[in-house]
Amino acid sequence: MKVARFVGAPEQLAHELSRWHADQACDGFDILPAVSSIDLELLVDSVVPMLRRRGLRRVDYDALTLRGHLGLPRRLSRFAA
């Protein structure tokens, strides 16, 4: 598996992630900060809001469960009368 590495400003990262998404190179992102205590704060405070403004990161969830996110009906309990 190839791992992409990025070094740059938060604006540059948001632009790069937007470009990948626009080019249909991905449908989501798994990001591992290099220095968790520093980079995680930059991601949350800078990059995530930029991605939200670009429509690439949701603000709220529509449902409370994975089943709800996938649009699947709630199963009836086999123990219900």
C-alpha positions in Angstrom: 0.0 0.0 0.0 1.4 3.4 -1.0 1.2 6.1 1.6 1.1 9.7 0.5 3.1 12.2 2.6 2.4 15.9 2.8 4.4 18.8 4.2 2.9 22.3 4.0 0.5 24.8 5.4 -3.1 23.9 6.4 -4.4 25.8 3.3 -2.2 23.7 1.0 -3.4 20.4 2.6 -7.0 21.4 2.3 -6.4 22.3 -1.4 -4.6 19.0 -2.0 -7.4 16.9 -0.4 -9.9 18.9 -2.4 -8.0 18.2 -5.6 -7.8 14.5 -4.9 -11.6 14.4 -4.2 -12.4 16.4 -7.4 -10.2 14.0 -9.4 -12.1 11.1 -7.9 -8.9 9.8 -6.5 -10.6 9.1 -3.2 -13.9 9.3 -1.4 -12.6 10.0 2.1 -9.4 10.7 4.0 -7.5 8.9 6.8 -5.0 11.3 8.1 -2.2 10.4 10.6 -0.6 13.6 12.0 3.2 13.5 12.2 3.3 15.1 15.6 0.0 14.4 17.3 0.0 17.1 19.9 0.7 19.8 17.3 -0.6 18.6 14.0 -3.9 17.3 15.3 -4.8 20.7 16.6 -3.9 22.3 13.2 -6.0 19.7 11.4 -9.1 20.2 13.7 -8.8 24.0 13.9 -7.7 24.8 10.4 -8.0 22.1 7.8 -11.4 20.7 8.9 -13.2 24.0 8.7 -11.8 24.6 5.2 -13.0 21.2 4.1 -16.4 21.9 5.5 -16.6 25.1 3.6 -15.8 23.2 0.4 -18.4 20.6 1.2 -16.0 17.8 1.7 -16.6 17.3 5.5 -20.0 17.1 7.0 -21.0 19.5 9.8 -23.7 17.3 11.4 -24.8 13.7 11.1 -28.2 12.8 9.7 -28.6 9.7 11.9 -27.3 8.4 15.2 -26.3 4.9 14.0 -24.4 3.3 11.1 -27.7 1.6 10.1 -29.3 5.1 9.9 -26.3 6.6 7.9 -26.7 3.8 5.4 -30.5 4.3 5.1 -31.3 0.9 6.4 -34.5 0.3 8.3 -34.4 -0.5 12.0 -34.7 -4.2 12.6 -37.5 -5.4 14.8 -36.4 -7.1 18.0 -36.8 -10.8 18.0 -37.7 -10.5 21.7 -40.5 -8.0 21.2 -44.0 -9.3 21.7 
